[in-house]
Amino acid sequence: MQRAPSPARSESPAGRQTATAAVGSVLNRGLNVRHIRFMALGSAIGTGLFYGSASAIQKAGPAVLLAYIIGGAAVFMVMRALGEMAVRHPVSGSFGQYASRYLGPLAGFVTGWTYVFEMAIVAIADVTAFSIYMGFWFPQVERWVWILAIIFFLAALNLLSVKVFGELEFWFSLIKVVAIIAMIAGGAAIVAFGFQTGGSTVAPGLGNLVDHGGFFPFGFEGLLASFAVVMFAFGGIETLGITAGEAANPKKVIPKAVNTVPVRVLLFYVLTLGVLMSLFPWDEIGSNGSPFVQIFSGLGIPAAPHILNAVVITAALSAINSDIFGAGRILFGLSRQGHAPAAFGKVSRHGVPWMTVVMMAGILLVGVVLNAVIPENVFVLIASIATFATVWVWVMILASHVAMKREIARTGLPASEFPSPLWPAASLLTIAFMALVIAVLGAFEDTRIALYVGGAWLALLVLAYRLWVKGDGRRRADLVDETSQLPVVTEARVAEARRSQ
């Protein structure tokens, strides 16, 4: 049964609160339009672009541009589905609670914890990339030293108020966006005017996209193989939906942020990588450091490698910061549903769920061990496992959205204020594409382990739910429908207008 938002928000803390009421009364709504807009821009620019793009290029060649377009279209549909639910139910637990509400408590439990798993794995990949970037300046320092330092630094920042997090992400994102635009402009100028500087053996130009084995050097199989890394690059973009619980005006800022996804994909991935592969032959782009730094260093531009290295370090810091934020807020929501220990629901005097930050810092220490033991191959391994978790969460978001749309039609609830386009065809096609990506992980030997780890993880979650989740945790989430009052207001205004005629 749907309820208006105002009574739920005014309930006494001593009374029986819903998950939504608890979230709204405890976490501070300190994220404004500026914060969320730049978080939306910055979420598309991270380790997957600056470091992981090298692996994707080596798998597909220039055809990786097509992979980013296809993957970006699928991600946009996921974000529109999430955006529609976030505007209807702006809660901090986000898609974990949506799955619990529309698919059942087991689905909510599995979705929430798989997202935490995803963020933990992605964060380990991000701290790994950060240590590699620092190695560009300090090759004599062991990677794990940098990882340990950054974990404690960012954990301390996340223990401050959400407004501090928002400000930090604003400046991180601003640096990344400006750098990407400058990089595209500079690279396009080099291609257009045919500049060639020391260190480059091949003249820059669009011909580099087809002159080294063609646009599809590895055929359709190479295109498929690249999806394992391409989809990893988009992982974490769903964190935008989590901000609804702490946004000052979610109905205004969430739609605007979600609708920038296509532009972000075209600008930050397709155009950027297109320019870079025009500057330098794709088959000479290795994974020894960021391809962005490698390419501009190879072109002989003196200060560019150091400037770009500072930018990619900023991108990694931003990504790790968002990983800690996203996982923490989902854990907070899980604790309110009875799906996680109650300790994760405790907040500091600044309105921050501090225990979740401590847990994420502890998980990131695993990255220290992995980089000390298997520093060479850890990134591809982590990226493939993260891709499985990411795609699984996206499938659950889409499935929750399908269930919500069916309930709206069946019960005659008010139409959504931010409906997903091309319903239902686009949603079903996107689910099919996500199934294809999971199949691709199993088809190639270097990513197959992701299916084994992912399958074992899901089995453990189902077992944990059966053994330990009791009482309220076995009930569907009770979410406030903030669309419910709109039709009443509209009818009153229409009636008033008629009387005045």
TIVO-468318 format. One record per residue (C-alpha): x, y, z; residue in one letter. Coordinates in steps of 0.1 Angstrom, whole numbers, plus 2048, in hexadecimal, padded with zeros to 3 digits. Layout:
ATOM east north  up rest
ATOM    X     Y   Z    a
...
This chain:
ATOM east north  up rest
ATOM  800   800 800    m
ATOM  80F   822 7F6    q
ATOM  810   83F 80E    r
ATOM  816   864 80A    a
ATOM  839   870 813    p
ATOM  82F   889 82E    s
ATOM  821   872 849    p
ATOM  83F   85A 845    a
ATOM  858   876 849    r
ATOM  846   884 868    s
ATOM  844   863 87B    e
ATOM  854   862 89E    s
ATOM  876   851 8A0    p
ATOM  868   83B 8BB    a
ATOM  84C   82F 8A4    g
ATOM  84D   813 88B    r
ATOM  85F   823 86D    q
ATOM  862   817 84A    t
ATOM  884   814 83A    a
ATOM  87E   833 826    t
ATOM  874   847 845    a
ATOM  892   83C 857    a
ATOM  8A9   845 83B    v
ATOM  899   867 836    g
ATOM  89B   870 85B    s
ATOM  8BF   865 861    v
ATOM  8D4   86D 843    l
ATOM  8D9   891 83A    n
ATOM  8CC   89E 819    r
ATOM  8EC   8B2 812    g
ATOM  8F1   8AB 7ED    l
ATOM  8E6   8C8 7D7    n
ATOM  8E1   8CC 7B2    v
ATOM  905   8D5 7AC    r
ATOM  912   8B7 7BF    h
ATOM  8FC   89E 7AD    i
ATOM  901   8AC 78A    r
ATOM  927   8AA 78D    f
ATOM  925   888 79E    m
ATOM  911   87D 77F    a
ATOM  92C   88A 768    l
ATOM  948   87D 77D    g
ATOM  939   85A 781    s
ATOM  941   853 75D    a
ATOM  965   85B 760    i
ATOM  979   843 775    g
ATOM  991   826 774    t
ATOM  97D   814 759    g
ATOM  985   831 741    l
ATOM  9A8   83C 74B    f
ATOM  9B6   819 752    y
ATOM  99E   7FE 747    g
ATOM  999   80C 724    s
ATOM  9BC   7FE 71B    a
ATOM  9AF   7DB 722    s
ATOM  98F   7E1 70E    a
ATOM  9A3   7EF 6F0    i
ATOM  9BA   7D1 6F0    q
ATOM  99C   7B9 6EE    k
ATOM  988   7CB 6D3    a
ATOM  99F   7E5 6C2    g
ATOM  98D   804 6B5    p
ATOM  96C   7F0 6B6    a
ATOM  96C   7F7 6DB    v
ATOM  95B   818 6D2    l
ATOM  93D   804 6C6    l
ATOM  93E   7F0 6E7    a
ATOM  93D   810 6FB    y
ATOM  91F   81D 6E7    i
ATOM  90B   7FD 6EB    i
ATOM  915   7F9 710    g
ATOM  90D   81E 716    g
ATOM  8EA   81A 707    a
ATOM  8E3   7FD 71E    a
ATOM  8F0   810 73C    v
ATOM  8D9   82E 733    f
ATOM  8BB   817 734    m
ATOM  8C6   80A 756    v
ATOM  8CA   82D 763    m
ATOM  8A8   838 755    r
ATOM  898   81A 767    a
ATOM  8AA   823 787    l
ATOM  8A2   848 783    g
ATOM  87D   840 780    e
ATOM  87E   82C 7A0    m
ATOM  894   845 7B2    a
ATOM  87C   862 7AA    v
ATOM  85E   84D 7B6    r
ATOM  870   840 7D5    h
ATOM  88E   857 7DE    p
ATOM  89E   841 7F9    v
ATOM  8C3   83C 801    s
ATOM  8C1   816 7FF    g
ATOM  8B7   81C 7DA    s
ATOM  8B6   7FD 7C4    f
ATOM  8BB   7E5 7E1    g
ATOM  89B   7F1 7F0    q
ATOM  88A   7F2 7CE    y
ATOM  892   7CE 7C8    a
ATOM  885   7C5 7EB    s
ATOM  865   7D9 7E4    r
ATOM  85D   7CC 7C1    y
ATOM  86F   7AA 7BF    l
ATOM  86F   79E 7E3    g
ATOM  886   7A0 801    p
ATOM  89E   785 7F4    l
ATOM  8A3   799 7D5    a
ATOM  8A9   7B9 7E9    g
ATOM  8C2   7A7 7FF    f
ATOM  8D5   798 7E2    v
ATOM  8D5   7B9 7CE    t
ATOM  8E0   7CE 7EB    g
ATOM  8FD   7B8 7F5    w
ATOM  908   7B2 7D1    t
ATOM  90B   7D7 7CC    y
ATOM  920   7D9 7EC    v
ATOM  935   7BD 7DD    f
ATOM  937   7D0 7BC    e
ATOM  942   7F0 7CD    m
ATOM  95C   7DD 7E1    a
ATOM  96A   7CC 7C3    i
ATOM  969   7EC 7AE    v
ATOM  97A   7FF 7CA    a
ATOM  996   7E6 7CC    i
ATOM  99A   7EA 7A6    a
ATOM  99B   810 7AB    d
ATOM  9B5   80F 7C7    v
ATOM  9C9   7F8 7B1    t
ATOM  9C8   810 794    a
ATOM  9D1   82D 7AC    f
ATOM  9F0   81B 7B7    s
ATOM  9FA   815 793    i
ATOM  9F6   83A 78B    y
ATOM  A0B   844 7A9    m
ATOM  A25   82C 79C    g
ATOM  A29   843 77E    f
ATOM  A39   85D 795    w
ATOM  A47   846 7B0    f
ATOM  A50   825 7A0    p
ATOM  A66   81B 7BE    q
ATOM  A49   81B 7D7    v
ATOM  A35   7FB 7DB    e
ATOM  A11   7FD 7D0    r
ATOM  A02   7F2 7F1    w
ATOM  A10   811 802    v
ATOM  9FB   828 7ED    w
ATOM  9DC   813 7F1    i
ATOM  9DF   813 817    l
ATOM  9E3   839 818    a
ATOM  9C6   840 801    i
ATOM  9AE   829 814    i
ATOM  9B3   83B 835    f
ATOM  9B2   85E 824    f
ATOM  990   858 812    l
ATOM  981   845 82F    a
ATOM  987   863 845    a
ATOM  977   87A 82C    l
ATOM  958   864 829    n
ATOM  953   866 84E    l
ATOM  94C   88B 84B    l
ATOM  92A   897 83F    s
ATOM  91B   88E 81E    v
ATOM  91F   8B2 813    k
ATOM  945   8AE 816    v
ATOM  942   88F 800    f
ATOM  92D   8A3 7E7    g
ATOM  946   8C0 7E6    e
ATOM  963   8A8 7E2    l
ATOM  952   896 7C5    e
ATOM  949   8B8 7B5    f
ATOM  96E   8C2 7B3    w
ATOM  97A   8A0 7A9    f
ATOM  961   89E 78D    s
ATOM  968   8C2 782    l
ATOM  98D   8BA 77E    i
ATOM  984   89A 76A    k
ATOM  96B   8AA 753    v
ATOM  982   8C8 74B    v
ATOM  99F   8B1 745    a
ATOM  98B   89A 72D    i
ATOM  97E   8B7 719    i
ATOM  9A1   8C7 717    a
ATOM  9AF   8A5 70D    m
ATOM  995   8A0 6F1    i
ATOM  99B   8C4 6E4    a
ATOM  9C1   8BF 6E5    g
ATOM  9C0   89D 6D5    g
ATOM  9A8   8A9 6BA    a
ATOM  9BF   8C6 6B2    a
ATOM  9DD   8AE 6AE    i
ATOM  9C8   898 696    v
ATOM  9BA   8B6 683    a
ATOM  9DB   8C7 67D    f
ATOM  9F0   8A8 67A    g
ATOM  A09   8B0 695    f
ATOM  A23   896 69D    q
ATOM  A3A   899 6BA    t
ATOM  A58   885 6C6    g
ATOM  A52   861 6D1    g
ATOM  A36   859 6B9    s
ATOM  A3E   842 69B    t
ATOM  A1B   845 68B    v
ATOM  A0B   866 680    a
ATOM  9EB   86E 693    p
ATOM  9CB   86C 67F    g
ATOM  9A9   85B 67B    l
ATOM  9BB   841 666    g
ATOM  9C8   831 686    n
ATOM  9A5   824 68C    l
ATOM  9A6   80E 66E    v
ATOM  9CA   80A 663    d
ATOM  9D6   7F1 67C    h
ATOM  9C1   7D2 675    g
ATOM  9A1   7E4 66E    g
ATOM  985   7F2 684    f
ATOM  97D   7CE 68F    f
ATOM  9A0   7BF 692    p
ATOM  993   7A2 6A8    f
ATOM  971   79F 697    g
ATOM  950   79C 6A9    f
ATOM  960   786 6C4    e
ATOM  977   7A2 6CE    g
ATOM  959   7BA 6D1    l
ATOM  947   7A1 6E8    l
ATOM  967   79C 6FD    a
ATOM  96B   7C1 703    s
ATOM  949   7C3 715    f
ATOM  958   7B4 734    a
ATOM  96D   7D3 739    v
ATOM  956   7EC 728    v
ATOM  93A   7E4 740    m
ATOM  952   7E6 75D    f
ATOM  959   80A 752    a
ATOM  935   813 758    f
ATOM  933   802 77A    g
ATOM  92A   819 796    g
ATOM  915   830 781    i
ATOM  8F6   823 794    e
ATOM  904   835 7B3    t
ATOM  8F1   853 7A5    l
ATOM  8D1   842 7B0    g
ATOM  8DD   83F 7D3    i
ATOM  8E1   864 7D6    t
ATOM  8BB   868 7D5    a
ATOM  8B9   861 7FA    g
ATOM  8D0   87E 802    e
ATOM  8C7   896 7E6    a
ATOM  8B6   8B6 7EF    a
ATOM  89D   8B4 7D2    n
ATOM  89F   891 7C2    p
ATOM  882   896 7AA    k
ATOM  895   8B3 79A    k
ATOM  8BA   8A8 79B    v
ATOM  8B7   882 794    i
ATOM  8A6   885 771    p
ATOM  8BF   8A0 766    k
ATOM  8DC   88B 771    a
ATOM  8D0   86B 761    v
ATOM  8C8   87C 740    n
ATOM  8ED   886 73C    t
ATOM  8F8   861 739    v
ATOM  8F7   860 713    p
ATOM  90C   880 710    v
ATOM  925   873 72A    r
ATOM  929   852 717    v
ATOM  92E   863 6F5    l
ATOM  946   87E 703    l
ATOM  95A   86C 71D    f
ATOM  95D   84A 70D    y
ATOM  956   849 6E7    v
ATOM  964   86B 6DE    l
ATOM  981   869 6F7    t
ATOM  98D   847 6ED    l
ATOM  987   84F 6C8    g
ATOM  99E   86C 6CB    v
ATOM  9B8   858 6DE    l
ATOM  9B8   83B 6C5    m
ATOM  9BC   855 6A9    s
ATOM  9DB   863 6BA    l
ATOM  9EC   842 6BF    f
ATOM  9E7   81F 6AF    p
ATOM  9D0   80B 6C5    w
ATOM  9E6   7EC 6C5    d
ATOM  A02   800 6D6    e
ATOM  9EC   80A 6F3    i
ATOM  9F7   7F4 710    g
ATOM  9EA   7F0 733    s
ATOM  A0A   7FC 744    n
ATOM  9FA   81A 754    g
ATOM  9DE   82F 747    s
ATOM  9DC   82F 721    p
ATOM  9D5   855 723    f
ATOM  9F7   85B 733    v
ATOM  A08   842 71D    q
ATOM  9FB   852 6FD    i
ATOM  A03   876 705    f
ATOM  A25   86B 712    s
ATOM  A2B   859 6F1    g
ATOM  A22   878 6DE    l
ATOM  A3E   88B 6F0    g
ATOM  A29   8A6 700    i
ATOM  A3F   8B0 71D    p
ATOM  A28   8B7 73B    a
ATOM  A09   8A4 72F    a
ATOM  A12   882 73F    p
ATOM  A15   892 762    h
ATOM  9F6   8A7 75E    i
ATOM  9E2   889 752    l
ATOM  9EF   873 76D    n
ATOM  9E3   88C 786    a
ATOM  9C1   88B 775    v
ATOM  9BE   865 775    v
ATOM  9C8   865 79A    i
ATOM  9AC   87E 7A0    t
ATOM  994   866 78D    a
ATOM  99F   849 7A2    a
ATOM  99B   85C 7C3    l
ATOM  978   867 7B7    s
ATOM  96E   843 7AE    a
ATOM  97A   835 7D0    i
ATOM  968   851 7E2    n
ATOM  948   848 7D0    s
ATOM  94C   823 7D6    d
ATOM  94E   828 7FB    i
ATOM  930   840 7FA    f
ATOM  91A   829 7E5    g
ATOM  922   809 7F8    a
ATOM  91D   81A 81A    g
ATOM  8FA   828 811    r
ATOM  8EE   806 804    i
ATOM  8FB   7F5 824    l
ATOM  8E8   80F 838    f
ATOM  8C8   807 824    g
ATOM  8CE   7E1 829    l
ATOM  8D1   7E6 84E    s
ATOM  8B0   7F9 84F    r
ATOM  89F   7DB 83D    q
ATOM  8AE   7C1 855    g
ATOM  8C5   7B5 83A    h
ATOM  8E6   7C0 84A    a
ATOM  8F2   7C4 86E    p
ATOM  8E1   7E1 881    a
ATOM  903   7F1 886    a
ATOM  904   7FB 862    f
ATOM  8E5   811 869    g
ATOM  8F7   826 883    k
ATOM  900   849 878    v
ATOM  918   863 885    s
ATOM  90E   886 891    r
ATOM  914   892 86E    h
ATOM  8FA   87A 860    g
ATOM  913   862 851    v
ATOM  910   83B 855    p
ATOM  933   838 863    w
ATOM  934   813 868    m
ATOM  92F   80D 843    t
ATOM  94D   823 83B    v
ATOM  963   80F 854    v
ATOM  958   7EE 844    m
ATOM  960   7FB 820    m
ATOM  982   806 82C    a
ATOM  988   7E3 83B    g
ATOM  97E   7D3 81A    i
ATOM  995   7EA 806    l
ATOM  9B2   7DC 81B    l
ATOM  9AD   7BD 806    v
ATOM  9BA   7D1 7E9    g
ATOM  9DB   7D6 7FC    v
ATOM  9DF   7B0 7FF    v
ATOM  9D5   7AA 7DB    l
ATOM  9EE   7C4 7CE    n
ATOM  A09   7B6 7E4    a
ATOM  A03   792 7D9    v
ATOM  9F8   794 7B4    i
ATOM  9FF   7B7 7A8    p
ATOM  A01   7AF 782    e
ATOM  9E0   79F 77A    n
ATOM  9CA   7AC 795    v
ATOM  9B8   7C7 781    f
ATOM  9A9   7B0 765    v
ATOM  99F   797 780    l
ATOM  98E   7B2 795    i
ATOM  97E   7C3 777    a
ATOM  96D   7A3 76B    s
ATOM  95F   79A 78D    i
ATOM  953   7BE 791    a
ATOM  942   7BC 76F    t
ATOM  92E   79E 77A    f
ATOM  922   7AF 79A    a
ATOM  91B   7CF 787    t
ATOM  906   7BE 76C    v
ATOM  8F3   7AA 786    w
ATOM  8E9   7C9 799    v
ATOM  8DE   7DA 778    w
ATOM  8C9   7BB 770    v
ATOM  8B8   7BE 792    m
ATOM  8B2   7E3 78D    i
ATOM  8A1   7DC 76B    l
ATOM  88D   7BF 77A    a
ATOM  881   7D5 797    s
ATOM  877   7EF 77E    h
ATOM  863   7D6 769    v
ATOM  851   7CA 788    a
ATOM  84A   7EE 793    m
ATOM  83C   7F7 771    k
ATOM  825   7D9 771    r
ATOM  819   7E2 794    e
ATOM  812   805 789    i
ATOM  7FD   7F9 76C    a
ATOM  7EC   7DE 780    r
ATOM  7E2   7F3 79E    t
ATOM  7DB   814 78C    g
ATOM  7F6   828 79F    l
ATOM  800   84A 792    p
ATOM  816   84A 773    a
ATOM  83B   850 77A    s
ATOM  849   874 778    e
ATOM  869   868 767    f
ATOM  85F   84A 752    p
ATOM  878   834 741    s
ATOM  876   837 71B    p
ATOM  86C   81C 702    l
ATOM  85C   807 71C    w
ATOM  85B   7E9 71D    p
ATOM  870   7E0 6FE    a
ATOM  88F   7F3 709    a
ATOM  88F   7E4 72C    s
ATOM  88C   7C1 720    l
ATOM  8A7   7C5 705    l
ATOM  8BE   7D4 71F    t
ATOM  8B8   7B5 736    i
ATOM  8C1   79F 718    a
ATOM  8E1   7B3 712    f
ATOM  8EB   7AF 736    m
ATOM  8E6   789 734    a
ATOM  8FD   78A 715    l
ATOM  918   79D 729    v
ATOM  917   782 744    i
ATOM  91A   767 729    a
ATOM  938   779 71B    v
ATOM  949   777 73D    l
ATOM  947   752 73C    g
ATOM  951   74F 717    a
ATOM  974   75C 71C    f
ATOM  98E   74B 731    e
ATOM  99D   76B 741    d
ATOM  97B   776 74E    t
ATOM  96A   754 755    r
ATOM  974   755 77A    i
ATOM  95B   772 77E    a
ATOM  93F   759 779    l
ATOM  94C   741 793    y
ATOM  952   75D 7AC    v
ATOM  930   76D 7A4    g
ATOM  91D   74D 7A6    g
ATOM  92D   743 7C7    a
ATOM  925   766 7D4    w
ATOM  900   764 7CB    l
ATOM  8FD   741 7DA    a
ATOM  90D   74D 7FA    l
ATOM  8F4   76A 7FC    l
ATOM  8D6   753 7F7    v
ATOM  8E3   73D 813    l
ATOM  8EA   75A 82A    a
ATOM  8C7   767 824    y
ATOM  8B7   745 82D    r
ATOM  8CC   742 84C    l
ATOM  8CF   764 85B    w
ATOM  8B4   77C 84E    v
ATOM  895   77A 865    k
ATOM  877   78F 86F    g
ATOM  874   7B0 85C    d
ATOM  890   7A6 845    g
ATOM  878   78D 835    r
ATOM  85F   7A8 82C    r
ATOM  85E   7BD 80D    r
ATOM  86B   7E1 811    a
ATOM  84F   7FA 819    d
ATOM  858   818 803    l
ATOM  847   83A 802    v
ATOM  839   842 7DF    d
ATOM  840   867 7DA    e
ATOM  82C   868 7BA    t
ATOM  80C   85F 7CC    s
ATOM  802   883 7D6    q
ATOM  807   892 7B3    l
ATOM  7E6   887 7A3    p
ATOM  7D2   895 7C1    v
ATOM  7E3   8B7 7BE    v
ATOM  7DD   8B7 798    t
ATOM  7B8   8B0 79B    e
ATOM  7B3   8CB 7B5    a
ATOM  7C4   8E4 79F    r
ATOM  7AF   8D9 781    v
ATOM  78F   8DC 795    a
ATOM  799   8FE 7A2    e
ATOM  7A1   90A 77F    a
ATOM  77F   8FE 773    r
ATOM  76C   911 78F    r
ATOM  77F   931 786    s
ATOM  773   930 762    q
